[in-house]
Amino acid sequence: MSLRQIGLRISLGLWLIAISAPAVSASLPENVLLRNRWVELTRADYDEAIARMPQNIRADYPTSAKRVESLLNQLLVSKTLAAQARLHGSAGEPGVATAERTQALAAAELRRVETQAAEAFDAKKAEYEARARELYALDRQRYLEPEAARISDIAVALKNRSEEAALARAMEARARVMAGEDFAAVAREYSDDRVTRDKGGQLPFVTADKVEANYAKGIFALTRVGEISEPIKAKAAYHVVRLDERRPARVVPFEEVRDKILRDLRNRYIEEQREARLRSIVADPDLQVNQALVDALVKPLFSPPIAPTPDASAPGASSQTPMPSPAR
């Protein structure tokens, strides 16, 4: 994980100096920008990070106070996480450059936080299942599933065919099915849908909002299991459809969505624990800031032009302001 990736995982708005919790102004060594109980962030750290940037953005990067603050944020988070990783026994790969090792250690510490959070969640799974049931009961409309149909389909593509030729082929396939031939066998011969034809045209349950409007109209006009549609014109093909099963609109039972709700709760809990660790670094009330040195990192985008100074030794030069010519 790069410094940028680590920084981006912090919630927006946690600018290190401008918006974060009040930092403690302190007398720090002249080369130290920031200090917490884990690490010091020095001017050399900042300069090294700037030097690693692509050359085309390096010069302009320090002209934005927010960009400078964001970089300091990322460096502080990365170095602090790396120090915490070392405390927990991670050493990083020997022989790897310092910046890359710091990033690797920081990523390892975040993985440790995530693993601990997952274990903590799993240890209280019964409690969270009760919470899942509560969420399900409070928002049953979220689990409302519209009417669905399971079908088998013969798709005769319009590509490389005239519309008349495609319709004629679809009608021929339908005639063979209506004459008693096996639908799956006819689908394997006539259908141009490579995904379904080897399965005899079988499709999973579909809802009207998931397919093309005219196709959906033809599907849901079928009412009897085994009923065969007339050819249905869709954007890319003519379809001959057999209704295999129809399922009315329903509220999906809790048992069918339980695992998904729990998975969402688990992911949210892990994210919260990760964010809490990152926030504890950038919003540390004991963070010390060398404000003058930090402010000096921001460079003006343009320097004001310097007015030329008259050369007093030049012929005709005068220290007096010239008088305007009299009006004529």
Backbone as numpy.savetxt, mean C-alpha at the origin, in Angstrom:
# Nx Ny Nz CAx CAy CAz Cx Cy Cz
14.64 -4.18 4.36 13.79 -2.99 4.36 14.67 -1.75 4.36
14.40 -0.78 3.47 15.21 0.42 3.35 14.80 1.43 4.41
15.65 2.47 4.60 15.29 3.55 5.50 13.98 4.19 5.07
13.81 4.36 3.77 12.57 4.96 3.26 11.38 4.11 3.64
11.51 2.78 3.49 10.38 1.90 3.81 10.06 1.96 5.30
11.10 1.99 6.13 10.86 2.07 7.57 10.15 3.38 7.90
10.63 4.48 7.31 10.02 5.77 7.57 8.57 5.82 7.13
8.25 5.21 6.01 6.90 5.25 5.49 5.93 4.45 6.34
6.44 3.56 7.17 5.55 2.75 8.00 5.12 3.51 9.24
5.66 4.72 9.43 5.21 5.56 10.53 4.00 6.35 10.06
3.01 6.50 10.91 1.81 7.22 10.51 2.15 8.62 10.03
1.43 9.07 9.00 1.65 10.41 8.49 1.38 11.43 9.59
2.18 12.49 9.61 1.99 13.54 10.60 3.01 13.50 11.70
3.75 12.41 11.83 4.74 12.31 12.89 6.06 12.92 12.44
6.00 14.16 11.94 7.26 14.82 11.59 8.06 14.97 12.87
9.32 14.70 12.77 10.17 14.55 13.95 10.20 15.79 14.81
10.38 16.95 14.19 10.59 18.15 14.98 9.37 19.05 14.93
8.79 19.19 13.75 7.75 20.19 13.58 6.47 19.86 14.32
6.08 18.55 14.37 4.75 18.22 14.86 4.79 17.20 16.01
5.89 16.56 16.23 5.92 15.47 17.21 5.79 16.02 18.62
5.79 15.10 19.60 5.74 15.50 20.99 6.90 16.43 21.29
6.75 17.37 22.24 7.80 18.35 22.50 9.14 17.69 22.78
10.13 18.13 22.05 11.47 17.61 22.25 12.18 18.45 23.31
13.11 17.84 24.00 13.88 18.52 25.02 15.06 19.20 24.37
15.09 20.52 24.40 16.26 21.22 23.90 17.38 21.03 24.91
18.52 20.70 24.42 19.61 20.39 25.34 20.91 20.82 24.74
21.91 20.93 25.57 23.25 21.24 25.11 23.90 19.95 24.68
23.97 19.74 23.37 24.54 18.53 22.82 25.88 18.85 22.18
26.74 17.86 22.03 27.98 18.10 21.28 27.67 18.68 19.92
28.57 19.50 19.41 28.27 20.27 18.21 27.99 19.42 16.98
28.42 18.15 16.98 28.18 17.30 15.82 26.96 16.41 15.98
26.27 16.47 17.13 25.13 15.59 17.40 23.83 16.34 17.12
23.04 15.79 16.21 21.76 16.39 15.86 20.67 16.02 16.86
20.58 14.72 17.18 19.53 14.18 18.04 20.12 13.13 18.96
19.48 12.99 20.12 19.93 11.93 21.04 18.73 11.42 21.81
18.61 10.09 21.86 17.67 9.48 22.81 18.46 8.51 23.68
17.78 7.72 24.49 18.52 6.85 25.41 19.19 5.68 24.71
18.89 5.52 23.40 19.45 4.40 22.66 20.65 4.82 21.80
20.52 5.95 21.11 21.51 6.31 20.11 21.70 7.82 20.03
22.78 8.20 19.36 22.97 9.57 18.92 22.94 9.60 17.39
22.30 10.62 16.85 22.29 10.81 15.41 23.17 12.02 15.10
24.23 11.79 14.36 25.22 12.84 14.14 25.08 13.47 12.76
25.78 14.59 12.60 25.82 15.25 11.29 26.44 14.31 10.26
27.41 13.49 10.68 28.03 12.53 9.75 27.01 11.51 9.27
26.10 11.07 10.15 25.04 10.13 9.73 24.16 10.77 8.66
23.81 12.03 8.88 22.96 12.73 7.91 23.69 12.90 6.59
24.94 13.35 6.64 25.70 13.56 5.41 25.87 12.26 4.63
26.08 11.17 5.35 26.23 9.86 4.69 24.94 9.46 3.98
23.80 9.72 4.63 22.51 9.38 4.02 22.27 10.23 2.77
22.62 11.50 2.83 22.48 12.37 1.66 23.38 11.87 0.53
24.59 11.46 0.87 25.55 11.01 -0.15 25.08 9.73 -0.83
24.26 8.92 -0.18 23.77 7.68 -0.77 22.59 7.91 -1.71
22.05 9.13 -1.72 20.91 9.41 -2.58 21.36 9.51 -4.04
20.45 9.24 -4.97 20.78 9.45 -6.39 21.22 10.89 -6.63
22.17 11.06 -7.49 22.76 12.36 -7.71 21.74 13.40 -8.19
20.72 12.94 -8.94 19.77 13.89 -9.50 18.83 14.51 -8.46
18.75 13.94 -7.25 17.91 14.55 -6.21 18.72 15.04 -5.02
19.99 14.72 -5.00 20.82 15.01 -3.83 20.90 16.50 -3.53
21.08 17.33 -4.57 21.29 18.76 -4.34 20.02 19.44 -3.84
18.87 19.05 -4.38 17.63 19.73 -4.01 17.02 19.21 -2.72
17.41 18.03 -2.28 16.76 17.42 -1.13 16.79 18.31 0.11
17.93 18.94 0.47 17.97 19.73 1.69 17.26 21.07 1.61
16.68 21.42 0.45 16.00 22.71 0.35 14.60 22.67 0.93
14.12 21.49 1.31 12.79 21.35 1.91 12.93 20.95 3.37
12.36 21.76 4.26 12.43 21.44 5.69 11.73 20.12 5.99
10.61 19.85 5.29 9.88 18.61 5.55 10.69 17.40 5.11
11.40 17.53 3.98 12.22 16.40 3.53 13.36 16.14 4.51
13.97 17.21 5.01 15.05 17.05 5.98 14.52 16.39 7.25
13.37 16.87 7.73 12.77 16.28 8.94 12.44 14.81 8.72
11.90 14.51 7.53 11.55 13.12 7.22 12.79 12.23 7.22
13.87 12.71 6.64 15.10 11.92 6.62 15.64 11.72 8.03
15.64 12.77 8.83 16.09 12.62 10.23 15.20 11.62 10.96
13.92 11.69 10.71 12.96 10.75 11.28 13.36 9.31 10.94
13.58 9.07 9.65 13.92 7.72 9.19 15.24 7.25 9.80
16.23 8.13 9.84 17.53 7.74 10.40 17.43 7.44 11.89
16.69 8.28 12.59 16.53 8.05 14.03 15.82 6.73 14.30
14.74 6.48 13.56 14.00 5.23 13.74 14.88 4.03 13.42
15.59 4.11 12.31 16.42 2.98 11.88 17.52 2.69 12.90
18.23 3.73 13.34 19.33 3.52 14.30 18.80 3.02 15.64
17.66 3.55 16.07 17.10 3.12 17.37 16.65 1.67 17.31
15.94 1.31 16.23 15.51 -0.09 16.09 16.71 -1.02 16.03
17.77 -0.61 15.35 18.98 -1.43 15.27 19.59 -1.63 16.65
19.63 -0.56 17.46 20.17 -0.67 18.82 19.31 -1.61 19.66
18.00 -1.52 19.50 17.11 -2.42 20.24 17.29 -3.86 19.79
17.52 -4.05 18.48 17.76 -5.40 17.97 19.02 -6.00 18.59
20.06 -5.19 18.70 21.30 -5.69 19.31 21.06 -6.09 20.76
20.25 -5.30 21.48 19.92 -5.63 22.86 19.22 -6.99 22.95
18.44 -7.31 21.92 17.70 -8.56 21.92 18.48 -9.69 21.25
19.75 -9.47 20.99 20.60 -10.57 20.54 20.94 -10.61 19.08
20.43 -9.67 18.27 20.78 -9.66 16.85 22.10 -8.93 16.67
22.93 -9.46 15.80 24.23 -8.85 15.56 24.41 -8.37 14.14
23.59 -8.84 13.22 23.76 -8.48 11.82 24.86 -9.28 11.18
24.94 -9.23 9.87 25.94 -10.00 9.14 27.28 -9.28 9.17
28.36 -9.98 9.55 29.67 -9.35 9.55 30.12 -9.03 8.13
30.88 -7.96 8.01 31.41 -7.59 6.70 30.46 -6.78 5.85
29.25 -6.53 6.36 28.28 -5.74 5.62 28.46 -4.27 6.00
28.29 -3.37 5.03 28.45 -1.94 5.29 27.54 -1.50 6.42
27.99 -0.48 7.16 27.28 -0.04 8.36 25.83 0.32 8.07
25.58 1.08 7.01 24.21 1.51 6.70 23.32 0.31 6.41
23.82 -0.62 5.61 23.02 -1.82 5.28 22.80 -2.69 6.51
23.80 -2.77 7.37 23.63 -3.58 8.59 22.60 -2.93 9.50
22.63 -1.61 9.60 21.64 -0.91 10.41 20.23 -1.18 9.90
20.06 -1.09 8.59 18.75 -1.36 8.01 18.29 -2.79 8.27
19.21 -3.73 8.13 18.87 -5.14 8.35 18.48 -5.38 9.80
19.22 -4.77 10.73 18.90 -4.93 12.15 17.55 -4.28 12.48
17.30 -3.11 11.89 16.01 -2.44 12.13 14.86 -3.31 11.64
15.02 -3.87 10.45 13.97 -4.76 9.91 13.79 -5.98 10.81
14.90 -6.52 11.34 14.81 -7.69 12.22 14.05 -7.34 13.50
14.27 -6.13 14.02 13.57 -5.73 15.24 12.08 -5.57 14.99
11.72 -5.00 13.82 10.29 -4.89 13.50 9.65 -6.26 13.34
10.39 -7.20 12.75 9.85 -8.57 12.64 9.65 -9.18 14.02
10.56 -8.89 14.93 10.43 -9.42 16.29 9.18 -8.84 16.97
8.96 -7.53 16.77 7.76 -6.89 17.32 6.50 -7.55 16.75
6.50 -7.79 15.46 5.34 -8.39 14.80 5.11 -9.82 15.29
6.20 -10.57 15.45 6.08 -11.96 15.92 5.51 -11.98 17.34
6.02 -11.11 18.20 5.51 -11.05 19.57 4.04 -10.66 19.59
3.67 -9.71 18.72 2.27 -9.28 18.67 1.37 -10.43 18.21
1.81 -11.18 17.20 1.04 -12.32 16.71 0.85 -13.36 17.81
1.92 -13.63 18.56 1.83 -14.61 19.65 0.90 -14.12 20.75
0.95 -12.83 21.04 0.07 -12.27 22.07 -1.39 -12.37 21.64
-1.66 -12.10 20.37 -3.02 -12.22 19.85 -3.49 -13.66 19.93
-2.66 -14.59 19.47 -3.05 -16.00 19.45 -3.30 -16.53 20.86
-2.58 -15.98 21.84 -2.76 -16.44 23.23 -4.13 -16.05 23.78
-4.75 -15.04 23.16 -6.07 -14.57 23.61 -7.11 -14.77 22.51
-6.95 -15.83 21.74 -7.81 -16.04 20.58 -9.28 -16.16 20.97
-9.56 -16.77 22.11 -10.96 -16.92 22.53 -11.60 -15.55 22.76
-10.84 -14.64 23.36 -11.37 -13.29 23.58 -11.63 -12.58 22.26
-10.71 -12.76 21.32 -10.88 -12.09 20.03 -11.98 -12.72 19.21
-12.26 -14.01 19.42 -13.39 -14.61 18.71 -14.70 -14.01 19.21
-14.76 -13.73 20.51 -15.95 -13.06 21.04 -16.08 -11.67 20.42
-14.97 -10.99 20.24 -14.99 -9.68 19.59 -15.43 -9.80 18.13
-14.99 -10.88 17.46 -15.39 -11.10 16.07 -16.90 -11.30 15.97
-17.47 -12.06 16.90 -18.92 -12.27 16.90 -19.66 -10.95 17.12
-19.11 -10.12 17.98 -19.71 -8.82 18.26 -19.70 -7.94 17.01
-18.56 -7.91 16.31 -18.45 -7.12 15.09 -19.42 -7.62 14.02
-19.55 -8.95 13.93 -20.47 -9.55 12.97 -21.91 -9.14 13.28
-22.28 -9.17 14.55 -23.65 -8.84 14.94 -23.95 -7.36 14.72
-22.95 -6.51 14.91 -23.15 -5.07 14.78 -23.25 -4.62 13.33
-22.72 -5.41 12.40 -22.67 -4.98 11.00 -23.07 -6.13 10.07
-24.26 -6.68 10.30 -24.70 -7.82 9.51 -24.88 -7.46 8.05
-25.22 -6.19 7.76 -25.40 -5.78 6.37 -24.12 -5.95 5.56
-22.99 -5.86 6.24 -21.71 -6.04 5.56 -21.57 -7.44 5.00
-22.28 -8.38 5.61 -22.16 -9.79 5.21 -23.38 -10.25 4.41
-24.12 -9.27 3.87 -25.24 -9.60 3.01 -24.71 -9.97 1.63
-25.08 -11.16 1.16 -24.61 -11.65 -0.13 -25.78 -11.67 -1.10
-25.64 -11.05 -2.27 -26.77 -11.01 -3.21 -27.07 -12.38 -3.81
-28.18 -12.47 -4.49 -28.55 -13.69 -5.18 -27.42 -14.14 -6.11
-27.20 -15.44 -6.17 -26.08 -15.96 -6.98 -26.55 -17.16 -7.78
-25.85 -17.40 -8.88 -26.16 -18.56 -9.74 -24.87 -19.27 -10.09
-24.95 -20.60 -10.07 -23.82 -21.41 -10.54 -24.21 -21.95 -11.91
-23.33 -21.73 -12.88 -23.69 -22.04 -14.27 -22.58 -22.83 -14.96
-22.95 -23.41 -16.09 -21.97 -23.91 -17.06 -22.16 -23.09 -18.33
-21.06 -22.82 -19.02 -21.08 -21.82 -20.07 -20.32 -22.28 -21.31
-20.89 -22.02 -22.47 -20.20 -22.18 -23.75 -20.03 -20.77 -24.32
-18.78 -20.33 -24.43 -18.49 -18.97 -24.90 -17.93 -19.03 -26.31
-18.64 -18.47 -27.26 -18.19 -18.42 -28.65 -17.68 -17.01 -28.91
-16.38 -16.88 -29.04 -15.76 -15.56 -29.12 -16.08 -14.85 -30.42
-16.23 -13.52 -30.33 -16.44 -12.69 -31.51 -15.12 -12.37 -32.19
-14.03 -12.51 -31.49 -12.72 -12.22 -32.08 -12.45 -13.17 -33.24
-12.03 -12.58 -34.35 -11.71 -13.34 -35.57 -12.94 -13.98 -36.21
-14.15 -13.54 -35.80 -15.39 -14.02 -36.41 -16.31 -12.84 -36.63
-17.13 -12.94 -37.63 -18.20 -11.95 -37.76 -19.25 -12.26 -36.71
-20.08 -11.27 -36.39 -21.12 -11.50 -35.40 -22.08 -12.60 -35.86
-22.38 -12.64 -37.17 -23.28 -13.65 -37.70 -22.69 -15.05 -37.53
-21.38 -15.18 -37.79 -20.72 -16.48 -37.68 -20.69 -16.94 -36.23
-20.42 -16.00 -35.29 -20.37 -16.36 -33.87 -21.75 -16.79 -33.38
-22.80 -16.06 -33.80 -24.16 -16.41 -33.39 -24.55 -17.77 -33.95
-24.19 -18.04 -35.20 -24.54 -19.32 -35.82 -23.86 -20.47 -35.08
-22.60 -20.28 -34.68 -21.88 -21.34 -33.96 -22.49 -21.56 -32.57
-22.89 -20.48 -31.90 -23.52 -20.61 -30.59 -24.87 -21.34 -30.71
-25.63 -21.02 -31.75 -26.93 -21.69 -31.94 -26.74 -23.17 -32.28
-25.68 -23.48 -33.01 -25.37 -24.88 -33.34 -25.03 -25.65 -32.07
-24.23 -25.03 -31.19 -23.88 -25.70 -29.93 -25.12 -25.92 -29.09
-25.98 -24.90 -29.01 -27.20 -25.03 -28.22 -28.10 -26.14 -28.78
-28.20 -26.22 -30.10 -29.06 -27.23 -30.72 -28.59 -28.63 -30.36
-27.29 -28.82 -30.31 -26.76 -30.15 -29.97 -27.06 -30.50 -28.52
-26.95 -29.49 -27.62 -27.28 -29.73 -26.21 -28.77 -30.04 -26.08
-29.61 -29.25 -26.75 -31.06 -29.45 -26.65 -31.48 -30.79 -27.25
-30.64 -31.32 -28.16 -30.94 -32.63 -28.75 -30.53 -33.78 -27.84
-29.91 -33.46 -26.69 -29.58 -34.48 -25.72 -28.11 -34.76 -25.54
-27.24 -34.07 -26.29 -25.81 -34.29 -26.11 -25.35 -33.71 -24.76
-24.28 -34.29 -24.24 -23.73 -33.85 -22.95 -23.21 -32.41 -23.06
-23.66 -31.55 -22.15 -23.27 -30.14 -22.20 -21.75 -30.00 -22.10
-21.14 -30.76 -21.19 -19.69 -30.63 -20.99 -18.93 -31.00 -22.25
-19.37 -32.05 -22.93 -18.69 -32.46 -24.17 -18.83 -31.39 -25.24
-20.03 -30.81 -25.37 -20.24 -29.75 -26.35 -19.39 -28.53 -26.00
-19.28 -28.20 -24.71 -18.48 -27.06 -24.27 -17.01 -27.25 -24.64
-16.50 -28.47 -24.44 -15.10 -28.73 -24.78 -14.84 -28.55 -26.28
-15.85 -28.81 -27.09 -15.70 -28.69 -28.54 -15.92 -27.26 -29.03
-16.89 -26.55 -28.46 -17.31 -25.27 -29.03 -16.77 -24.05 -28.27
-16.55 -24.18 -27.00 -16.21 -22.98 -26.22 -14.81 -22.48 -26.53
-14.66 -21.16 -26.58 -13.36 -20.53 -26.78 -12.75 -20.05 -25.47
-13.41 -20.31 -24.37 -12.88 -19.91 -23.06 -11.92 -20.99 -22.57
-10.64 -20.70 -22.66 -9.63 -21.70 -22.30 -9.67 -22.08 -20.83
-10.15 -21.15 -20.00 -10.17 -21.41 -18.55 -11.23 -22.44 -18.19
-12.40 -22.36 -18.84 -13.52 -23.20 -18.41 -13.81 -24.38 -19.34
-13.38 -24.33 -20.58 -13.83 -25.37 -21.51 -13.35 -26.76 -21.11
-12.15 -26.87 -20.55 -11.65 -28.18 -20.12 -12.40 -28.70 -18.90
-13.15 -27.80 -18.25 -13.98 -28.21 -17.10 -15.43 -28.39 -17.54
-15.64 -28.51 -18.84 -17.00 -28.66 -19.34 -17.81 -27.39 -19.23
-17.10 -26.24 -19.13 -17.79 -24.95 -19.06 -18.23 -24.55 -17.67
-17.90 -25.34 -16.65 -18.38 -25.07 -15.29 -17.75 -23.80 -14.72
-18.59 -22.99 -14.09 -18.16 -21.77 -13.40 -18.60 -21.83 -11.95
-17.89 -21.12 -11.06 -18.36 -21.02 -9.68 -19.57 -20.10 -9.59
-20.11 -19.92 -8.39 -21.24 -19.01 -8.21 -20.86 -17.61 -8.68
-21.78 -16.96 -9.41 -21.58 -15.58 -9.83 -22.78 -14.76 -9.36
-22.51 -13.47 -9.12 -23.58 -12.54 -8.78 -23.71 -11.53 -9.92
-24.85 -10.90 -10.01 -25.13 -10.02 -11.14 -24.15 -8.86 -11.23
-23.66 -8.39 -10.08 -22.77 -7.23 -10.10 -21.34 -7.57 -10.52
-21.05 -8.84 -10.70 -19.69 -9.26 -11.03 -19.51 -9.59 -12.51
-20.56 -9.56 -13.28 -20.45 -9.89 -14.70 -21.11 -8.79 -15.52
-20.85 -8.81 -16.81 -21.41 -7.83 -17.74 -22.94 -7.82 -17.65
-23.53 -6.63 -17.73 -24.96 -6.47 -17.47 -25.84 -7.35 -18.34
-25.57 -7.40 -19.65 -26.42 -8.20 -20.54 -26.26 -9.69 -20.27
-25.02 -10.08 -19.92 -24.74 -11.48 -19.57 -25.49 -11.84 -18.29
-25.45 -10.94 -17.30 -26.15 -11.19 -16.04 -27.66 -11.30 -16.27
-28.18 -10.45 -17.13 -29.62 -10.50 -17.42 -30.03 -11.85 -17.97
-29.20 -12.38 -18.89 -29.51 -13.69 -19.46 -29.39 -14.81 -18.44
-28.39 -14.74 -17.59 -28.19 -15.79 -16.57 -29.38 -15.83 -15.62
-29.74 -14.64 -15.07 -30.75 -14.62 -14.02 -32.18 -14.65 -14.57
-32.30 -14.72 -15.90 -33.62 -15.00 -16.49 -33.95 -16.48 -16.39
-32.92 -17.33 -16.17 -33.13 -18.77 -16.04 -33.67 -19.06 -14.64
-34.68 -19.89 -14.55 -35.32 -20.15 -13.25 -35.26 -21.62 -12.83
-35.08 -22.53 -13.79 -35.10 -23.96 -13.46 -33.70 -24.54 -13.61
-33.30 -25.34 -12.65 -32.01 -26.02 -12.74 -32.02 -26.90 -13.99
-30.96 -26.80 -14.78 -30.86 -27.55 -16.03 -31.36 -26.79 -17.24
-31.99 -25.62 -17.03 -32.51 -24.83 -18.14 -31.35 -24.27 -18.97
-31.54 -24.29 -20.31 -30.52 -23.82 -21.25 -30.98 -22.49 -21.85
-30.09 -21.51 -21.84 -30.44 -20.19 -22.37 -30.37 -20.17 -23.89
-31.05 -19.20 -24.48 -30.78 -18.83 -25.86 -29.39 -18.17 -25.87
-28.74 -18.06 -27.04 -27.45 -17.37 -27.07 -27.57 -15.95 -26.51
-26.67 -15.62 -25.58 -26.66 -14.32 -24.92 -25.51 -13.49 -25.50
-25.84 -12.34 -26.04 -24.80 -11.49 -26.63 -24.11 -10.69 -25.51
-22.82 -10.86 -25.39 -22.00 -10.07 -24.48 -20.95 -9.33 -25.29
-20.09 -8.60 -24.62 -19.14 -7.75 -25.33 -18.18 -8.54 -26.21
-17.69 -9.66 -25.69 -16.63 -10.38 -26.40 -17.08 -11.72 -26.98
-18.31 -12.14 -26.66 -18.71 -13.49 -27.09 -20.22 -13.63 -27.03
-20.70 -14.67 -27.71 -22.05 -15.18 -27.50 -21.93 -16.33 -26.50
-22.85 -16.38 -25.53 -22.80 -17.39 -24.48 -24.06 -18.25 -24.52
-23.84 -19.55 -24.38 -24.94 -20.48 -24.13 -24.75 -20.99 -22.72
-25.76 -20.79 -21.87 -25.60 -21.01 -20.43 -26.59 -22.06 -19.95
-26.10 -22.94 -19.08 -26.99 -23.88 -18.38 -27.00 -23.50 -16.90
-28.18 -23.38 -16.31 -28.29 -23.08 -14.88 -28.08 -24.37 -14.09
-27.05 -24.38 -13.24 -26.76 -25.57 -12.43 -27.29 -25.44 -11.01
-27.34 -24.21 -10.48 -27.83 -24.00 -9.11 -28.12 -22.51 -8.95
-29.14 -22.21 -8.18 -29.47 -20.81 -7.90 -29.59 -20.64 -6.40
-28.93 -19.61 -5.89 -28.92 -19.39 -4.45 -29.51 -18.01 -4.14
-30.54 -17.94 -3.28 -31.15 -16.64 -2.98 -30.19 -15.75 -2.20
-30.53 -14.46 -2.17 -29.75 -13.53 -1.35 -29.79 -14.01 0.11
-28.70 -13.80 0.81 -28.62 -14.30 2.18 -27.60 -13.49 2.97
-27.72 -13.58 4.29 -26.66 -13.09 5.17 -25.71 -14.26 5.40
-24.46 -14.07 5.05 -23.48 -15.15 5.18 -23.35 -15.52 6.66
-23.47 -16.80 7.02 -23.37 -17.20 8.42 -22.00 -16.85 9.02
-22.01 -16.60 10.32 -20.76 -16.23 11.01 -19.68 -17.28 10.78
-20.06 -18.55 10.77 -19.08 -19.62 10.62 -18.29 -19.49 9.31
-18.93 -18.93 8.29 -18.26 -18.80 7.00 -17.30 -17.60 6.94
-17.51 -16.61 7.82 -16.67 -15.41 7.78 -15.80 -15.27 9.04
-15.96 -16.20 9.95 -15.23 -16.13 11.22 -13.73 -15.98 11.01
-13.15 -16.85 10.16 -11.70 -16.83 9.98 -11.22 -15.51 9.38
-12.00 -14.96 8.46 -11.61 -13.68 7.84 -11.67 -12.56 8.85
-12.72 -12.51 9.67 -12.81 -11.45 10.69 -11.65 -11.56 11.67
-11.35 -12.78 12.11 -10.23 -12.98 13.03 -8.90 -12.59 12.38
-8.75 -12.94 11.11 -7.51 -12.58 10.41 -7.36 -11.06 10.32
-8.45 -10.36 10.05 -8.40 -8.90 9.99 -8.07 -8.31 11.35
-8.68 -8.85 12.40 -8.38 -8.37 13.75 -6.91 -8.62 14.12
-6.42 -9.78 13.74 -5.02 -10.12 14.04 -4.06 -9.17 13.31
-4.32 -8.94 12.03 -3.46 -8.04 11.25 -3.50 -6.63 11.82
-4.69 -6.20 12.23 -4.82 -4.85 12.80 -4.05 -4.75 14.12
-4.13 -5.79 14.93 -3.41 -5.78 16.21 -1.90 -5.72 15.99
-1.41 -6.51 15.05 0.03 -6.50 14.74 0.45 -5.12 14.25
-0.36 -4.53 13.37 -0.05 -3.19 12.85 -0.02 -2.16 13.98
-0.97 -2.25 14.90 -1.01 -1.30 16.02 0.23 -1.42 16.89
0.69 -2.65 17.14 1.88 -2.84 17.97 3.13 -2.32 17.26
3.20 -2.53 15.96 4.34 -2.01 15.19 4.33 -0.48 15.21
3.15 0.12 14.98 3.05 1.57 14.99 3.37 2.13 16.37
2.96 1.44 17.41 3.25 1.91 18.77 4.76 1.95 19.02
5.48 0.94 18.53 6.93 0.94 18.70 7.56 2.12 17.94
7.14 2.33 16.71 7.69 3.43 15.92 7.33 4.78 16.55
6.10 4.90 17.02 5.67 6.16 17.62 6.44 6.44 18.90
6.79 5.40 19.63 7.54 5.61 20.87 8.91 6.20 20.61
9.42 6.00 19.40 10.74 6.56 19.05 10.60 8.02 18.64
9.68 8.32 17.72 9.60 9.70 17.21 8.90 10.64 18.18
8.08 10.10 19.10 7.37 10.95 20.06 7.94 10.82 21.46
9.18 10.37 21.57 9.84 10.21 22.87 9.97 11.57 23.55
9.35 11.76 24.72 9.43 13.07 25.38 10.83 13.42 25.85
11.72 12.44 25.95 13.08 12.70 26.38 14.06 12.86 25.22
13.51 12.91 24.00 14.37 13.12 22.83 15.04 14.49 22.93
16.35 14.51 22.73 17.10 15.76 22.77 17.43 16.19 21.35
17.25 17.49 21.09 17.42 18.02 19.74 18.38 19.21 19.77
19.37 19.15 18.92 20.25 20.30 18.70 19.59 21.16 17.63
18.65 22.00 18.07 17.77 22.69 17.13 18.53 23.57 16.15
19.53 24.27 16.62 20.28 25.16 15.73 20.97 24.38 14.62
21.55 23.22 14.99 22.23 22.41 13.98 21.24 21.81 13.01
20.07 21.38 13.52 19.03 20.84 12.65 18.54 21.91 11.69
18.27 23.10 12.19 17.79 24.19 11.33 18.80 24.51 10.23
20.08 24.38 10.55 21.12 24.73 9.59 21.22 23.71 8.45
20.58 22.56 8.60 20.61 21.56 7.53 19.77 21.99 6.33
18.78 22.83 6.56 17.89 23.25 5.48 18.56 24.38 4.71
18.73 24.15 3.43 19.42 25.11 2.56 18.41 25.92 1.76
18.67 27.22 1.55 17.74 28.01 0.72 17.77 27.54 -0.71
16.62 27.59 -1.36 16.53 27.15 -2.75 17.29 28.09 -3.67
17.15 29.40 -3.41 17.88 30.40 -4.19 18.58 31.34 -3.24
19.78 31.79 -3.64 20.49 32.80 -2.87 20.18 34.16 -3.47
19.95 35.20 -2.64 19.65 36.54 -3.18 20.85 37.08 -3.92
20.61 37.77 -5.02 21.74 38.32 -5.77 22.46 39.39 -4.95
23.76 39.48 -5.14 24.58 40.46 -4.42 24.77 41.67 -5.32
24.39 42.88 -4.83 24.52 44.10 -5.62 25.99 44.43 -5.81
26.39 44.84 -7.00 27.79 45.19 -7.23 28.18 46.42 -6.44
29.40 46.43 -5.94 29.93 47.56 -5.18 30.75 48.44 -6.11
30.47 49.76 -6.16 31.24 50.64 -7.05 32.72 50.64 -6.70
33.56 50.71 -7.72 35.01 50.73 -7.51 35.44 52.18 -7.36
35.84 52.55 -6.14 36.20 53.93 -5.85 37.43 54.39 -6.61
38.26 53.43 -7.06 39.50 53.81 -7.76 39.29 54.03 -9.24
38.07 53.71 -9.73 37.82 53.86 -11.16 37.76 55.33 -11.53
38.24 55.70 -12.76 38.20 57.10 -13.19 36.78 57.63 -13.16
36.64 58.83 -12.61 35.32 59.47 -12.57 34.45 58.99 -11.45
34.97 58.04 -10.63 34.15 57.55 -9.54 33.98 58.63 -8.50
32.83 58.71 -7.88 32.58 59.72 -6.87 31.85 59.09 -5.71
32.14 59.53 -4.52 31.48 59.01 -3.33 30.14 59.67 -3.12
29.87 60.77 -3.91 28.61 61.46 -3.75 27.56 60.92 -4.72
26.33 61.00 -4.28 25.23 60.57 -5.14 25.05 61.58 -6.25
25.04 61.18 -7.53 24.92 62.14 -8.62 23.58 62.85 -8.58
23.58 64.13 -8.88 22.37 64.93 -8.90 21.66 64.76 -10.24
20.35 64.80 -10.24 19.64 64.69 -11.52 19.88 65.90 -12.40
19.84 65.72 -13.69 20.05 66.83 -14.65 18.90 67.80 -14.54
19.19 69.10 -14.65 18.08 70.07 -14.56 17.13 69.91 -15.74
15.89 70.15 -15.44 14.89 70.05 -16.51 15.09 71.15 -17.52
14.82 70.87 -18.81 14.96 71.87 -19.87 13.63 72.21 -20.45
